[in-house]
Amino acid sequence: MRGVSKKEVILNTAENLFYQHGFHAVGVKSILNEVGVAPMTMYYHFHSKETLIVEILKRRELRYFDFLQKEIDRDNGLAAYAETLIKAHTDWMKTDGLNGCLFLRAKQEYEGVNEEIAALSKEHKKTLQQKIEQELKTFNSSKQAGTQLVMILEGITSTAQVMAMEEVEEAAFRIAKNMRADSQ
């Protein structure tokens, strides 16, 4: 744990466990056992499991958007933008694991139980769409193109759980290419 705070270790470990097993399947005791800290340490940093989840989702969103920001080509037209967006999303998934979307899992598990968590999940998806739509204005593309790109990303996330990532990635690139051809 040298160089990394206990809070960071708790966040990283809990995020991994939640991503692999789901939020309700992972109890605080499992996190504590994995990290090797006392309950008092965790509750010093996070008042509850739900507070921990909120911080994990906020942190994950920042990492995802930062990753996209660095990887997307915004200077060479719509085709390059769409291709690099899809590539960045699939690279994120390859690095992070092919276990679906943590935000959708949070929404599914917490809607009607904890509205703060469910709302964060919904806001993440809205923010993604708004960011893409805003960037597409540079290319004089329609709002519909933004919705289509988000649907491609969501389809990648979902389909990668049951198909080989190479097939999913190839299909996503074809769909994006057809989308651009239809809009011309």
C-alpha positions as CSV (number, residue, x, y, z in Angstrom):
1,M,0.0,0.0,0.0
2,R,3.0,2.3,-0.1
3,G,2.5,5.5,-2.1
4,V,-1.3,4.8,-2.4
5,S,-3.6,6.0,0.3
6,K,-5.9,3.5,2.1
7,K,-8.8,5.5,0.7
8,E,-7.5,4.9,-2.9
9,V,-7.0,1.2,-2.1
10,I,-10.5,0.9,-0.8
11,L,-11.9,2.7,-3.9
12,N,-9.9,0.6,-6.4
13,T,-10.7,-2.7,-4.6
14,A,-14.4,-2.0,-4.2
15,E,-14.7,-0.8,-7.8
16,N,-13.1,-4.1,-9.0
17,L,-15.4,-6.2,-6.8
18,F,-18.5,-4.3,-7.8
19,Y,-17.6,-4.6,-11.4
20,Q,-17.0,-8.3,-11.2
21,H,-19.8,-9.3,-8.9
22,G,-22.4,-6.5,-8.7
23,F,-23.1,-4.0,-5.9
24,H,-25.6,-6.1,-3.8
25,A,-23.5,-9.2,-4.1
26,V,-20.5,-7.5,-2.5
27,G,-20.7,-6.6,1.2
28,V,-18.6,-4.2,3.2
29,K,-17.0,-7.2,4.9
30,S,-15.8,-8.6,1.5
31,I,-14.2,-5.2,0.7
32,L,-12.6,-5.0,4.1
33,N,-11.2,-8.5,3.8
34,E,-9.8,-7.9,0.4
35,V,-8.2,-4.6,1.4
36,G,-7.1,-5.7,4.8
37,V,-8.3,-2.7,6.8
38,A,-10.5,-2.4,9.8
39,P,-14.1,-1.2,9.5
40,M,-13.3,2.0,11.2
41,T,-10.8,2.9,8.4
42,M,-13.4,2.4,5.8
43,Y,-16.1,4.3,7.7
44,Y,-13.6,7.1,8.3
45,H,-13.4,7.7,4.5
46,F,-16.9,6.6,3.6
47,H,-20.0,6.9,5.8
48,S,-21.7,4.0,4.1
49,K,-21.4,1.5,1.3
50,E,-23.7,3.8,-0.8
51,T,-21.3,6.8,-0.2
52,L,-18.5,4.6,-1.4
53,I,-20.5,3.6,-4.5
54,V,-21.3,7.3,-5.3
55,E,-17.6,8.2,-5.1
56,I,-16.6,5.2,-7.3
57,L,-19.2,6.2,-10.0
58,K,-18.1,9.8,-10.0
59,R,-14.4,8.8,-10.2
60,R,-15.1,6.3,-12.9
61,E,-17.0,8.8,-15.0
62,L,-14.1,11.3,-14.8
63,R,-11.6,8.5,-15.8
64,Y,-13.8,7.5,-18.8
65,F,-14.3,11.0,-20.1
66,D,-10.6,11.8,-19.6
67,F,-9.7,8.7,-21.5
68,L,-12.1,9.6,-24.4
69,Q,-10.8,13.2,-24.4
70,K,-7.2,12.0,-25.0
71,E,-8.1,9.4,-27.6
72,I,-10.6,11.0,-29.9
73,D,-9.6,12.8,-33.1
74,R,-11.6,15.9,-33.4
75,D,-9.5,17.5,-36.1
76,N,-10.0,15.3,-39.2
77,G,-13.7,15.2,-39.8
78,L,-16.7,13.1,-38.8
79,A,-15.3,9.8,-40.0
80,A,-12.1,10.1,-37.9
81,Y,-14.2,11.3,-35.0
82,A,-16.6,8.3,-35.1
83,E,-13.8,5.8,-35.7
84,T,-11.6,7.1,-32.8
85,L,-14.6,7.3,-30.5
86,I,-15.5,3.7,-31.1
87,K,-11.8,2.7,-30.8
88,A,-11.4,4.6,-27.6
89,H,-14.6,3.0,-26.1
90,T,-13.5,-0.5,-27.1
91,D,-9.9,0.1,-25.8
92,W,-11.5,1.2,-22.5
93,M,-13.5,-2.0,-22.3
94,K,-10.5,-4.2,-23.2
95,T,-8.5,-2.5,-20.4
96,D,-11.4,-2.5,-17.9
97,G,-12.9,-5.9,-18.7
98,L,-15.9,-7.0,-20.6
99,N,-18.4,-7.2,-17.8
100,G,-20.9,-4.6,-19.0
101,C,-21.4,-1.0,-17.8
102,L,-21.0,-0.3,-14.1
103,F,-23.4,2.7,-14.4
104,L,-26.2,0.5,-15.9
105,R,-25.6,-2.1,-13.2
106,A,-25.8,0.6,-10.5
107,K,-29.1,1.9,-12.0
108,Q,-30.5,-1.6,-12.2
109,E,-29.6,-2.5,-8.6
110,Y,-30.4,0.9,-7.0
111,E,-33.4,2.3,-8.8
112,G,-36.1,2.6,-6.2
113,V,-33.6,1.8,-3.5
114,N,-31.2,4.7,-3.6
115,E,-32.1,7.5,-6.0
116,E,-28.8,9.3,-5.7
117,I,-27.0,6.3,-7.2
118,A,-29.7,5.7,-9.8
119,A,-29.6,9.4,-10.8
120,L,-25.8,9.4,-11.1
121,S,-26.1,6.5,-13.5
122,K,-28.7,8.2,-15.7
123,E,-26.8,11.4,-15.7
124,H,-23.7,9.6,-16.9
125,K,-25.5,8.4,-19.9
126,K,-27.0,11.8,-20.6
127,T,-23.7,13.5,-20.2
128,L,-22.1,11.1,-22.7
129,Q,-24.8,11.9,-25.2
130,Q,-24.5,15.6,-24.6
131,K,-20.7,15.6,-25.0
132,I,-21.0,13.7,-28.3
133,E,-23.7,15.9,-29.6
134,Q,-21.7,19.0,-28.7
135,E,-18.6,17.7,-30.5
136,L,-20.6,16.7,-33.5
137,K,-21.7,20.3,-34.0
138,T,-18.2,20.9,-35.2
139,F,-19.0,18.7,-38.2
140,N,-22.5,20.2,-38.7
141,S,-23.9,16.8,-37.8
142,S,-27.4,16.3,-36.6
143,K,-28.5,15.5,-33.0
144,Q,-29.6,12.1,-34.4
145,A,-26.0,11.3,-35.3
146,G,-25.1,11.8,-31.6
147,T,-27.9,9.4,-30.6
148,Q,-26.7,6.9,-33.2
149,L,-23.1,7.0,-31.9
150,V,-24.2,6.5,-28.3
151,M,-26.3,3.6,-29.4
152,I,-23.2,2.1,-31.1
153,L,-21.2,2.5,-27.9
154,E,-24.0,1.0,-25.8
155,G,-24.3,-1.9,-28.3
156,I,-20.6,-2.5,-28.0
157,T,-20.8,-2.6,-24.2
158,S,-23.7,-5.1,-24.3
159,T,-22.7,-7.3,-27.2
160,A,-19.1,-7.7,-26.0
161,Q,-20.4,-9.8,-23.2
162,V,-21.6,-12.5,-25.5
163,M,-19.4,-12.1,-28.7
164,A,-15.7,-11.8,-29.4
165,M,-14.6,-8.2,-29.0
166,E,-12.9,-8.3,-32.5
167,E,-16.3,-9.1,-34.1
168,V,-18.1,-6.5,-32.0
169,E,-15.5,-3.9,-32.9
170,E,-15.6,-4.7,-36.6
171,A,-19.4,-4.6,-36.6
172,A,-19.4,-1.2,-34.8
173,F,-17.0,0.3,-37.4
174,R,-19.3,-1.0,-40.2
175,I,-22.4,0.5,-38.6
176,A,-20.6,3.9,-38.1
177,K,-19.5,3.8,-41.7
178,N,-23.0,3.1,-42.9
179,M,-24.4,5.8,-40.6
180,R,-22.0,8.4,-42.2
181,A,-22.9,7.2,-45.7
182,D,-26.6,7.6,-45.0
183,S,-26.2,11.1,-43.7
184,Q,-24.4,12.3,-46.8
